[in-house]
Amino acid sequence: MTKRRVWVACAAGLFLAACTGTSDEDDGAAPSPPAPSSTPDSTRTSPQPGSPSVPPDRTPQPPPSGTPAPDRTLEVVAPDDGSTVSSPVVVEVEVSGFSLVDLGGDTREDEGHLHAFVDEVPPDDQVWLRESPSIVTSADATIELGELAAGEHTVTVVATYSYPVPFEPRVEDGVTFVVQ
């Protein structure tokens, strides 16, 4: 079993225990330590219900166990890989298998939004994506990156649930281009 699946399974168990009001102490067993993560603590965020990025009634939940994942795709269609562009930079994507909605919307499997990582590698764990000037969030297939410095840039677009956690299985695509 991969670390990601172990982490997701542990998170789901902890979530279910919190929702049902049970805990490890109920049966006398010692609490389990949290699952290890390969993502440094500085790149993870844990927004609390009621904070600006997580409405109080929108606590993230993993997809139901045993439910097949929807067939979701994402493709960067512009700019072309290796092309030369000018600022301000706009990335166009095509998505299928889900609708684009604003961050914090319903937690439906067929809805999500996009995070464009500019010259930054997205975390490969199922973690809350942090806010950063180099990460652009969009509920639209046209992602405006704004002014970028001259030179080569790589953009990786990651599709996430309507809360900022990547879809499982992962849905992403990237492009490298030169700004003149």
Steps between C-alpha positions, in 0.01 A plus 500: 500500500645840409565771758225710342242224539611435859469872572155521338383189687627641832341837431169334410508292820576803714223696327248222553603463866457876551157495334369204699638621830720193551872492556780256571461570872146356491636145463803552720749493212776757478449772236682443170762753388421700187607349169832633367496747215767573244383863478683742731285661768569843350307406184192365675212700632213384714226757469243480775125517439400864522829629354474707179596204278272238661135585564374352829267253326760376247728257678692299238419132475678230305307325224295203624710187527446247223343762269677514164653839427337700220684511169644854529751658264684829469710618206695823457413612146677839493769612492667219309783320678831665405334809351601863551234727652475855631367627831238507638487120471172310467475120517204325337391154613232253403339287769258209484331283758443790741363855507706798612366672813633759744712395795286406799200379302329165536721199558359300210718255305403665170607853599836660558730787419856552377832594658775618263848461651738746334862380515414289802454125537160411647500269801425141407313424824128546558548817708333840520670712236648808658451852378800657331575776248631227265171302513202637307156360588231502232142384449537573129673316215683825420764558767651847509855478636574870454843646438785249506868588475680438171639149473386140521204409723327174584134493602334191645120513527347272764127430523364490855177435679301817571717523811877524430596131500605330172263249342579137565611360263710799407383722209768740373689621195788739442668719245840669465533821299726804462385854580670759277 
